[in-house]
């Protein structure tokens, strides 16, 4: 369960799934797709995509006023970036939570785990 770091992105496998953290925030959702995609393409040597239903939790942590960002665009960019590395297709996401909250640092946290049904 060691973190794999590359630039602003780090990820690790846990007992329940996968955690990804992106340092810093920008108001451009499209910025995150190539950033996370390149991390998985070049650095990730963990688990490979699997079939089945998944839950994805995306939490944007900000300091002060929240950035003017459409959370729909953020979620779509991040799902596009991890598709093919964590799961095969967006249709496998059976549960999606996207939220923002005031915290101690500016970052995005993503947790992905398989749903046991």
C-alpha positions in Angstrom: 0.0 0.0 0.0 2.8 2.4 -0.9 2.1 5.6 -2.7 3.3 5.9 -6.3 4.2 9.5 -7.0 4.7 11.4 -10.2 4.4 15.2 -10.2 1.1 16.3 -8.8 -0.5 12.9 -8.9 -0.1 10.0 -6.5 -2.0 6.7 -6.2 -2.0 3.5 -4.1 -3.9 0.3 -3.9 -5.7 -0.3 -0.6 -7.5 -3.4 0.7 -10.8 -2.0 -0.7 -9.7 -0.5 -3.9 -7.7 2.4 -5.3 -6.9 5.9 -3.9 -5.7 8.8 -6.1 -4.7 12.3 -4.9 -4.1 15.3 -7.1 -2.3 18.2 -5.5 -3.5 21.7 -6.3 -6.7 23.0 -7.9 -7.6 24.7 -11.2 -10.9 25.9 -12.5 -10.3 24.0 -15.8 -11.7 20.5 -15.5 -10.0 19.5 -18.8 -6.6 20.0 -17.1 -7.1 16.9 -15.0 -7.8 14.4 -17.7 -4.3 14.4 -19.4 -2.6 14.8 -16.0 -4.2 11.7 -14.5 -4.2 9.7 -17.8 -0.4 10.2 -18.2 0.2 9.2 -14.6 -1.5 5.9 -15.2 0.0 5.3 -18.6 3.6 6.0 -17.5 3.8 5.3 -13.8 1.1 2.9 -12.7 2.1 -0.7 -12.3 -0.7 -1.8 -10.0 -3.9 -3.7 -10.8 -5.3 -3.8 -14.2 -8.9 -3.0 -15.3 -11.6 -5.4 -14.2 -15.3 -6.0 -15.0 -18.1 -5.5 -12.5 -19.8 -2.6 -10.7 -17.7 0.2 -9.2 -18.2 3.1 -6.8 -16.2 6.3 -7.4 -16.0 9.0 -4.8 -14.4 12.3 -5.9 -13.8 15.0 -3.2 -12.4 18.4 -4.1 -10.8 20.0 -1.1 -10.3 23.8 -1.2 -9.1 26.6 1.0 -11.3 29.6 1.4 -14.0 30.2 -1.3 -14.6 27.3 -3.6 -13.3 27.6 -7.1 -15.8 28.3 -9.9 -15.8 24.8 -11.3 -18.6 22.7 -12.6 -18.4 19.4 -10.7 -20.0 17.6 -13.6 -17.1 18.5 -15.9 -14.6 17.5 -13.2 -16.2 14.1 -12.7 -16.3 13.4 -16.4 -12.7 14.4 -16.9 -11.5 12.2 -14.1 -13.7 9.2 -15.1 -12.3 9.5 -18.6 -8.8 9.6 -17.3 -9.1 6.4 -15.1 -11.2 4.4 -17.6 -9.1 1.7 -19.1 -6.8 1.6 -16.0 -9.3 0.8 -13.2 -12.4 -0.3 -15.0 -13.1 -0.9 -18.7 -16.1 1.4 -19.3 -18.0 4.3 -17.6 -21.1 2.1 -17.6 -19.5 0.1 -14.8 -19.8 3.1 -12.4 -22.9 2.1 -10.4 -22.3 4.7 -7.7 -20.8 8.2 -8.1 -20.3 10.8 -5.4 -18.7 14.2 -6.3 -18.4 16.8 -3.6 -16.4 19.8 -2.6 -15.6 20.9 0.9 -13.4 23.4 2.7 -10.3 21.7 4.0 -6.6 22.1 4.9 -5.1 21.9 1.4 -6.1 22.3 -2.2 -6.4 18.8 -3.7 -8.7 16.3 -5.3 -9.1 12.8 -3.7 -10.5 9.9 -5.6 -11.5 6.6 -4.2 -12.5 3.7 -6.5 -13.7 0.4 -5.2 -15.6 -2.6 -6.5 -19.2 -3.0 -5.3 -20.0 -6.3 -3.7 -23.6 -7.2 -4.6 
